[in-house]
Amino acid sequence: MTKEKNIEERLIGKLVDLKYTYRDDICDKVALEKNFRKKFEVLNSVSLTESEFARLRDDIVTEDVFKASKTLRETGYFRREDGTPLHYTLVNIKDWCKNEFEVINQLRMNTSDSYHCYDVILLINGIPVVQIELKNHQIVTRRAMEQIVNYKKDSGNGYGNTIMCFMQLFIVSNEYRTYYFANNHNEHFSFDADERFLPIYQWADKDNRKINHLHCFAKAFLAKCTLGQNISRYMVLVESERKMMMMRPYQIYAVKAIVDCIQQNLGNGYIWHTTGSGKTLTSFKASTLLKDNSNIEKCLFVVDRKDLDRQTREEFNKFQESCVEENTNTETLVRRMLSEDYADKIIVTTIQKLGLALDENSKRNKSRLKEGKQTYKERLSPLRNKRVVFIFDECHRSQFGENHKSIKKFFPKSQLFGFTGTPIFDLNSSYTQVDGTDGSFKTTKDIFEKELHAYTITNAIDDRNVLSFHIDYFGEGHNSKKQKSESLPTDAVVKEILAKHDAVTNHRRFNAVLATASINHAIDYVEEFKIQQEQQQVEDQNFTPLNIACVFSPPAQRGAKDKTNSDNSNVDKNSKRY
């Protein structure tokens, strides 16, 4: 049986190969603080007295994990004994790669009421930021998680009364299986009903293949610059909840792909991340990283409905307080687009407001011309040749229309990036219009050129990020492949649903969704439900009909390649009925 000591020694050897400095002389609290002081003085070009260092240490050490994490990432202020101010950082926050990376093991804090021993700790500029707990091959990694939770609950654990308070990440491994998770307050730091730590991650490569072995994980995740970026760029401090979140691997790859595409000016692209995988967090992080890119004039996050505008702003401001403001109308949007205020560099808006700003034939622009005022489009002319980035949420929707053309025409140097959980390819680009004729969507590739990263529903189910599917087959011969044009009879499907609905929804405690191939099919199903339920009420006076609602998006002809302007009166009529 491989002992934990052997696994630990092999890991340290791997980290040394990755250019970490192994410090076997740091094994207690005194040595840890002495090393931190030395690194701090070199970084900030200062020599502190004993009393000054003691006061500095007392100022920065806190039980509040969130506060400590902010201190780690910001410039601090300290008044020295002679009255001179000292503006300092704990690490090189401008370039984390230029910090000193060290590895220590078997650290004992030996505080007044605790004698815990920590397996492996990684230091950045003397600050403990990663704790690694190891178990032998026969022990499941959950034991290591439990050990960390127990350590955190101990009053003398060192996490709240020493520089261990700056711990950002925990890693657990039995060498063959490796997981990691963010440090947090105790309310965000417990096991769920399945005795599984939340939220816990496995690292993966760009193709979403899991990296389980500790040494492969170390090479992919703990390389010095990579670890520095993961902590500084890809951990999110959620202001509203005072909680730390570690972005998932696919989110990190997506953000990197967008940022690299912009830095190298490689055109447009789209991110295929399945619904429920956290696209808002990914787009927020991409936007905030672009905020500090001096080559980018503006970054607009574009949604296609007013309620999504509000929802996205609330989500962004949850991650970072007051990072985006509301655009109450097109005038506000134009004013903020022209603003040179740093706070206005990221703008969340609807495609409709953006379209109005660029449409000189709109009623508002025509009325402005009559009044002798500049149109919105004329006012935006200073941005025409600037680099503007547009990030579209659910990019398969209304951006496939005239608005997309207007943006590309007016902003020739712009770059467009789309997020979608349901990209349109050639195979699924055809549809039946309301009048029964065939139409064809533009594909996602037509608009956004290339796929930058993919994380599909299959990947999400494997990661338990979304619920898996339970499939009940209908009818005979269900294993035979159906032709594309072949569909089940509506009356038979409705009959089957009515027969099974109460059982599968636990006596109507849950709702159900029926997805159809087209708007016409949806309307047919509503009619069929109405017919069959009326018939059942006649046959059984105790039968309670299901409440049926029909929901569909605006007609898709706006984004069609054939540009057919079909009569939408049938849709309008039925939308009023249902």
C-alpha positions in Angstrom: 0.0 0.0 0.0 1.3 3.4 -1.0 1.6 5.6 2.1 0.5 9.3 2.2 4.2 10.2 2.8 5.2 8.7 -0.5 2.4 10.5 -2.4 3.4 13.8 -0.7 7.1 13.4 -1.6 6.2 12.7 -5.2 4.0 15.7 -5.4 6.6 18.0 -3.9 9.1 16.6 -6.5 6.6 17.4 -9.3 6.2 21.0 -8.0 9.9 21.4 -7.8 10.0 20.4 -11.5 7.4 23.2 -12.1 10.0 25.6 -10.6 8.5 25.9 -7.1 11.0 26.4 -4.3 10.8 23.7 -1.7 11.1 25.2 1.8 11.6 22.4 4.3 12.6 24.9 6.9 9.1 26.4 7.2 7.3 24.0 9.6 5.6 26.3 12.1 3.8 29.6 12.6 7.0 31.5 13.5 8.9 30.4 10.4 5.8 31.1 8.2 5.5 34.7 9.4 9.2 35.3 9.2 9.2 34.2 5.5 6.2 36.3 4.8 7.8 39.4 6.3 10.9 39.0 4.2 8.9 38.6 1.0 6.7 41.6 1.9 9.7 43.9 2.6 11.3 43.0 -0.7 8.1 43.4 -2.7 7.3 46.8 -1.2 10.9 48.1 -0.9 10.6 48.7 2.8 12.2 47.6 6.1 9.7 47.3 9.0 10.5 47.5 12.7 9.3 44.7 14.9 6.4 46.7 16.2 5.4 47.9 12.7 5.3 44.3 11.4 3.3 43.2 14.4 0.8 46.0 13.7 0.7 45.2 10.0 0.1 41.5 10.7 -2.7 42.3 13.1 -4.3 44.7 10.6 -4.4 42.2 7.7 -5.3 39.0 9.7 -9.0 38.5 9.9 -11.6 35.7 10.4 -13.5 37.1 7.5 -12.5 35.0 4.5 -14.1 37.4 2.0 -12.4 40.4 3.5 -9.0 38.6 3.5 -9.5 37.7 -0.2 -10.1 41.3 -1.1 -7.1 42.4 0.8 -5.0 39.9 -1.1 -6.1 41.4 -4.4 -5.9 45.1 -3.5 -3.5 47.9 -2.6 -3.4 48.5 1.2 -2.6 51.5 3.3 -0.4 51.5 6.4 0.9 54.4 8.5 4.5 53.9 9.8 5.8 54.9 13.2 7.4 58.1 11.8 4.0 59.1 10.3 4.9 58.4 6.6 2.2 56.5 4.6 3.0 53.1 3.1 0.8 51.9 0.2 1.5 48.2 -0.2 0.4 44.9 -1.8 0.8 41.5 -0.3 1.6 40.0 -3.7 2.5 41.4 -7.2 -1.1 42.1 -8.2 -0.1 43.6 -11.6 1.7 40.4 -12.7 1.1 37.4 -10.6 3.6 35.4 -12.6 6.4 37.5 -11.2 5.7 36.5 -7.6 7.7 33.9 -5.7 6.1 30.5 -5.5 7.1 28.1 -2.7 5.9 24.8 -1.4 6.0 23.7 2.2 4.7 20.5 4.0 3.7 19.2 7.4 3.1 22.7 8.7 2.0 22.9 12.4 0.4 26.1 13.4 0.5 25.2 17.2 -2.0 27.9 18.2 -3.3 28.0 21.7 -5.9 25.3 21.4 -5.1 23.5 18.1 -2.2 21.4 16.9 -3.3 20.6 13.3 -0.8 19.5 10.8 -1.3 20.4 7.1 0.0 18.1 4.4 1.1 20.5 1.6 0.7 24.3 1.3 1.6 26.5 -1.6 2.8 30.0 -0.9 2.7 33.0 -3.2 5.1 35.7 -1.9 5.0 34.0 1.4 1.2 34.0 1.6 -0.5 30.6 2.0 -3.0 30.4 -0.8 -3.5 26.7 -1.6 -3.8 23.8 0.9 -3.5 20.2 -0.4 -4.7 17.3 1.7 -3.6 13.9 0.6 -4.8 10.4 1.3 -3.5 7.0 0.3 -4.9 5.1 -2.7 -7.4 3.1 -0.7 -9.0 6.1 0.9 -11.7 8.1 -0.9 -11.1 11.8 -1.3 -14.2 12.6 0.7 -12.2 11.8 3.9 -9.8 14.6 3.0 -12.7 17.0 2.5 -14.1 16.1 5.9 -10.7 16.7 7.4 -10.6 20.2 5.9 -14.1 21.0 7.1 -13.2 19.8 10.6 -10.1 21.9 10.6 -12.1 25.0 9.6 -14.6 24.4 12.4 -11.8 24.4 15.1 -11.5 27.7 16.9 -7.7 27.5 16.9 -7.2 26.3 13.3 -5.1 29.2 12.1 -7.5 30.1 9.3 -8.8 33.1 11.3 -6.0 34.2 13.5 -2.8 33.8 11.3 -1.9 34.6 7.7 -3.6 31.3 6.9 -6.7 33.5 6.6 -5.6 34.2 3.0 -6.2 30.6 1.9 -8.0 30.6 -1.5 -8.2 27.0 -2.6 -8.3 23.5 -1.2 -7.2 20.5 -3.1 -7.9 16.9 -2.1 -6.4 13.8 -3.7 -5.6 10.2 -3.3 -3.2 10.6 -6.2 -5.6 8.9 -8.7 -8.6 11.2 -8.0 -8.1 14.9 -7.5 -10.7 17.6 -6.7 -10.5 21.3 -5.7 -12.8 23.9 -4.2 -12.8 27.5 -3.0 -12.4 28.6 0.6 -15.4 30.4 2.1 -17.3 31.3 5.2 -18.7 28.3 7.1 -22.3 28.9 5.8 -20.9 28.2 2.3 -18.6 25.4 3.6 -20.5 22.1 4.3 -21.5 18.8 2.8 -24.9 18.3 1.1 -27.2 15.3 1.6 -25.1 13.1 -0.6 -22.0 13.9 1.6 -20.6 15.7 -1.3 -18.7 19.0 -0.9 -20.3 22.0 -2.7 -19.2 23.3 -5.0 -16.4 20.9 -5.9 -14.6 20.7 -9.2 -12.5 18.4 -11.2 -10.1 20.0 -13.6 -10.5 19.2 -17.3 -8.7 20.0 -20.6 -10.2 22.2 -23.4 -12.2 19.2 -24.7 -13.8 18.7 -21.3 -11.8 15.5 -20.6 -11.2 15.1 -16.8 -7.7 15.3 -15.4 -7.7 13.1 -12.4 -4.2 12.1 -11.6 -2.5 14.4 -9.1 0.7 14.9 -11.2 -1.3 15.7 -14.4 -3.4 18.0 -12.4 -0.4 19.7 -11.0 1.1 20.3 -14.4 -2.2 21.6 -15.8 -3.5 23.6 -12.8 -0.6 24.4 -10.4 2.0 25.6 -12.9 3.1 29.0 -11.4 1.6 31.4 -13.9 -1.5 29.2 -14.3 -2.2 29.1 -10.6 -1.6 32.9 -10.4 -4.1 33.5 -13.2 -6.6 31.0 -11.7 -6.6 32.9 -8.4 -6.4 36.5 -9.7 -8.5 36.2 -12.8 -10.8 33.2 -12.6 -12.0 33.4 -9.0 -15.0 35.6 -8.6 -15.7 37.4 -5.3 -19.5 37.7 -5.1 -20.1 41.0 -3.3 -23.8 40.5 -2.6 -23.2 37.1 -0.8 -19.7 37.7 0.4 -18.7 34.4 -1.2 -15.9 33.2 -3.4 -16.5 31.3 -6.5 -14.0 29.4 -8.6 -14.9 29.3 -12.3 -15.4 25.9 -13.8 -12.8 24.7 -16.4 -15.0 25.2 -19.4 -15.8 28.8 -18.3 -12.2 29.6 -18.0 -11.4 28.2 -21.4 -14.2 30.2 -22.9 -13.1 33.5 -21.3 -9.5 32.8 -22.4 -10.6 32.2 -26.0 -12.6 35.4 -26.2 -9.8 37.5 -24.6 -7.1 35.9 -26.9 -9.4 36.5 -30.0 -9.6 40.2 -29.1 -6.0 40.6 -28.2 -4.9 39.1 -31.5 -7.8 40.7 -33.4 -8.9 37.4 -34.9 -12.5 38.3 -35.8 -15.7 37.0 -34.3 -16.6 33.8 -32.5 -19.2 31.9 -30.5 -19.3 29.9 -27.3 -21.5 26.8 -27.2 -22.3 26.3 -23.6 -25.4 24.4 -22.7 -28.3 26.0 -20.8 -27.8 26.1 -17.1 -24.0 26.0 -17.3 -23.4 29.5 -16.0 -23.1 31.6 -19.2 -23.8 34.8 -17.3 -20.8 34.3 -15.0 -18.6 33.5 -18.0 -19.7 36.6 -19.9 -19.3 38.8 -16.8 -15.8 37.7 -16.3 -15.0 38.2 -20.0 -16.4 41.7 -19.8 -14.5 42.7 -16.7 -11.2 41.4 -18.1 -11.9 43.5 -21.3 -12.5 46.5 -19.1 -8.8 46.9 -18.5 -7.9 46.4 -22.2 -6.8 49.9 -23.4 -7.3 48.8 -27.0 -11.0 48.3 -26.5 -13.2 51.4 -26.5 -16.4 49.8 -25.3 -17.8 46.4 -24.4 -21.5 45.9 -24.9 -23.4 42.9 -23.5 -26.5 42.6 -25.6 -29.7 40.7 -24.7 -32.9 40.4 -26.7 -35.6 41.2 -24.1 -36.1 43.9 -21.5 -36.5 41.4 -18.6 -33.2 39.8 -19.6 -31.6 43.3 -19.5 -32.7 43.7 -15.9 -31.8 40.1 -15.0 -28.3 40.4 -16.5 -27.7 43.7 -14.8 -28.7 42.2 -11.4 -26.5 39.2 -12.0 -23.5 41.4 -13.0 -24.0 43.6 -10.0 -24.3 40.6 -7.7 -20.8 39.6 -8.8 -19.5 43.1 -8.5 -21.5 45.9 -6.9 -22.6 48.7 -9.2 -20.5 47.5 -12.1 -23.2 48.2 -14.6 -26.0 50.8 -14.6 -29.5 50.7 -16.1 -30.1 52.1 -19.6 -33.7 53.4 -19.2 -34.0 54.4 -22.8 -32.0 54.8 -26.1 -30.9 58.3 -25.1 -29.2 56.9 -22.0 -27.6 54.1 -24.0 -26.1 56.6 -26.5 -24.9 58.9 -23.7 -23.1 56.1 -21.9 -21.6 54.8 -25.2 -20.0 58.2 -25.7 -19.0 58.6 -22.1 -15.2 58.3 -21.3 -16.0 57.4 -17.7 -14.3 54.1 -16.8 -17.6 52.9 -15.2 -19.3 53.2 -18.6 -16.9 50.9 -20.4 -19.1 47.9 -19.8 -22.7 48.4 -20.9 -25.6 45.9 -20.7 -28.4 46.7 -23.1 -31.1 45.2 -25.3 -30.8 44.6 -29.0 -33.9 46.8 -29.5 -32.3 49.9 -27.9 -29.1 49.3 -29.9 -31.2 48.9 -33.1 -33.0 52.1 -32.5 -29.8 54.0 -32.0 -28.5 52.8 -35.4 -31.8 53.1 -37.3 -32.1 56.5 -38.9 -35.6 55.7 -40.1 -37.0 55.2 -36.6 -39.7 57.6 -35.5 -37.4 59.0 -32.8 -34.6 59.7 -35.1 -36.9 61.3 -37.7 -38.4 63.5 -35.0 -34.9 64.6 -33.9 -34.1 65.6 -37.5 -37.3 67.7 -37.7 -36.2 69.4 -34.5 -32.8 70.1 -36.0 -31.0 67.7 -33.7 -28.4 65.1 -34.5 -29.7 61.6 -34.8 -28.4 58.9 -32.4 -26.4 57.4 -35.3 -24.8 60.8 -36.0 -23.9 61.3 -32.4 -22.3 57.9 -32.3 -20.0 58.6 -35.3 -16.9 59.2 -33.1 -17.1 55.5 -32.2 -17.4 54.4 -35.9 -13.7 53.5 -36.3 -13.0 52.5 -32.7 -12.7 48.9 -31.5 -16.0 48.0 -29.9 -16.8 44.5 -28.6 -20.3 43.1 -28.6 -21.1 40.0 -26.6 -24.5 38.5 -27.4 -26.5 36.4 -25.0 -28.4 33.6 -26.7 -27.0 34.6 -30.0 -29.3 32.3 -32.1 -32.2 34.7 -31.6 -32.9 38.2 -32.9 -29.3 39.1 -33.7 -29.7 37.1 -36.9 -31.7 40.0 -38.4 -31.2 43.5 -39.7 -29.6 44.6 -36.3 -26.6 42.4 -36.9 -26.0 44.0 -40.3 -26.4 47.5 -38.9 -23.8 46.8 -36.2 -21.2 45.4 -38.6 -21.8 48.3 -41.1 -21.6 51.1 -38.6 -18.8 49.5 -36.5 -16.4 48.0 -39.1 -13.7 47.4 -36.5 -16.1 45.7 -34.1 -15.8 42.1 -32.9 -18.9 40.1 -32.2 -19.1 37.2 -29.7 -22.1 35.0 -29.1 -23.1 32.7 -26.3 -25.7 30.0 -27.0 -26.9 26.7 -25.6 -28.6 25.9 -28.9 -26.5 26.8 -31.9 -27.9 26.5 -35.4 -26.1 24.3 -37.8 -26.9 23.3 -41.4 -28.7 20.2 -40.1 -31.2 22.1 -37.9 -31.4 25.4 -39.9 -34.6 24.6 -41.7 -38.1 25.2 -40.3 -41.7 25.4 -41.3 -43.2 28.9 -41.5 -46.6 29.7 -40.2 -48.0 29.7 -43.7 -46.7 26.1 -44.2 -43.8 27.0 -46.5 -40.2 26.1 -45.7 -37.7 28.6 -44.4 -34.0 28.5 -43.4 -32.2 30.2 -40.5 -28.8 31.6 -40.9 -26.5 29.3 -39.0 -24.5 30.4 -36.0 -21.3 30.1 -38.0 -22.7 32.4 -40.7 -22.9 35.2 -38.2 -20.1 34.5 -35.7 -17.6 32.7 -38.0 -16.1 30.1 -35.6 -16.7 28.1 -32.5 -14.3 29.2 -29.7 -15.3 26.6 -27.1 -18.0 24.0 -26.6 -19.6 22.5 -23.4 -22.6 20.5 -24.4 -25.5 19.0 -22.5 -23.7 15.7 -22.5 -20.7 17.3 -20.7 -23.0 19.0 -18.2 -24.8 15.8 -17.4 -21.5 14.0 -16.9 -20.5 16.8 -14.5 -23.9 16.7 -12.7 -24.3 20.4 -13.5 -27.7 19.8 -15.0 -30.3 17.1 -14.4 -30.0 14.0 -16.6 -32.8 12.7 -18.8 -35.1 9.8 -18.1 -36.4 8.5 -21.4 -39.7 6.6 -21.8 -40.2 5.3 -25.3 -43.6 5.6 -27.0 -45.2 3.2 -29.4 -44.0 0.0 -30.9 -40.7 -0.4 -32.7 -39.1 2.5 -30.9 -35.6 1.3 -31.7 -36.1 1.8 -35.5 -34.8 5.1 -36.7 -37.5 7.5 -37.8 -37.3 9.6 -40.9 -36.9 13.4 -40.4 -40.3 14.1 -41.8 -42.0 11.4 -39.7 -43.9 12.5 -36.6 -46.2 10.9 -34.1 -49.9 11.5 -34.4 -51.0 14.4 -32.1 -54.1 12.6 -30.7 -52.0 9.6 -29.6 -49.4 11.7 -27.9 -52.1 13.7 -26.0 -53.9 10.6 -25.0 -50.6 9.1 -23.6 -49.8 12.3 -21.7 -53.3 12.5 -20.1 -53.0 8.8 -19.1 -49.6 9.2 -17.4 -49.5 12.8 -16.3 -50.8 12.4 -12.7 -48.4 9.5 -12.0 -45.2 11.1 -13.3 -45.9 14.5 -11.7 -46.7 13.0 -8.3 -50.4 13.8 -8.5 -49.8 17.1 -10.2 -47.3 18.5 -7.7 -45.0 19.4 -10.6 -45.4 21.1 -14.0 -44.5 19.6 -17.3 -43.2 21.0 -20.6 -44.0 19.7 -24.1 -41.6 20.9 -26.8 -42.8 20.8 -30.3 -41.2 21.1 -33.7 -43.0 24.3 -34.7 -45.5 27.0 -33.7 -48.1 25.3 -35.8 -47.5 22.0 -34.0 -47.8 23.7 -30.6 -51.2 25.2 -31.6 -52.4 21.8 -32.9 -51.5 20.2 -29.5 -53.4 22.9 -27.6 -56.5 22.2 -29.7 -56.1 18.5 -29.2 -55.8 18.8 -25.4 -58.9 20.9 -25.4 -60.9 18.3 -27.4 -59.7 15.3 -25.4 -60.1 16.9 -22.0 -63.7 18.1 -22.8 -64.5 14.5 -23.8 -63.0 13.1 -20.6 -65.1 15.5 -18.5 -68.2 14.2 -20.2 -67.2 10.6 -19.5 -65.9 11.2 -16.0 -67.4 14.0 -13.9 -64.5 13.8 -11.4 -61.9 14.5 -14.0 -60.1 17.8 -13.5 -58.6 19.2 -16.7 -55.0 20.2 -17.0 -54.1 23.8 -17.4 -52.5 24.2 -20.8 -50.5 27.2 -21.9 -49.0 27.8 -25.3 -45.7 29.7 -25.4 -43.6 30.6 -28.4 -40.9 33.1 -29.4 -41.6 35.8 -32.0 -41.7 34.5 -35.6 -38.3 33.5 -36.8 -38.7 34.9 -40.4 -36.7 38.0 -39.3 -33.6 35.8 -39.2 -34.2 33.8 -42.3 -31.8 33.5 -45.2 -34.7 33.7 -47.6 -35.9 37.0 -46.1 -39.6 36.0 -46.7 -41.9 38.3 -44.9 -44.7 35.9 -44.3 -48.1 36.9 -42.9 -47.9 36.5 -39.2 -51.6 37.0 -38.6 -52.2 33.4 -37.6 -49.5 33.5 -34.9 -50.9 36.8 -33.6 -54.4 35.4 -33.6 -53.4 32.2 -31.7 -51.1 34.0 -29.3 -54.2 36.0 -28.1 -56.2 32.8 -27.7 -53.6 31.0 -25.8 
